[in-house]
Amino acid sequence: MALHFELVTPEKLVRSAEVYQVVVPGTEGDFGVLEGHAPFMSTIRDGEILLFESASSTPETIPVVGGFAEVNEKGLTVLAEKAG
């Protein structure tokens, strides 16, 4: 089982992948999302998204600047002002 993750900026789709976990820099603090997470919406602060392909993998980091994150039944979507 995997979490569907999309990272989007106004210019393009930066990343679309099936991952184990994503850690997002929320304005109220970092939060982790796994498959089956309850619906959730948050603003994000400048920082780094951590992508874990598996439970034991080293995370890939993607720098982001501002935006929103939404978790729903389809997965996690991050709408960032800038990414990469």
Secondary structure, 3 states (H helix, E strand, C coil): CCEEEEEECCCCEEEEEEECEEEEEECCEEEEEECCCCCEEEEECCEEEEEECCCCCCCEEEEEEEEEEEEECCEEEEEEEEEC
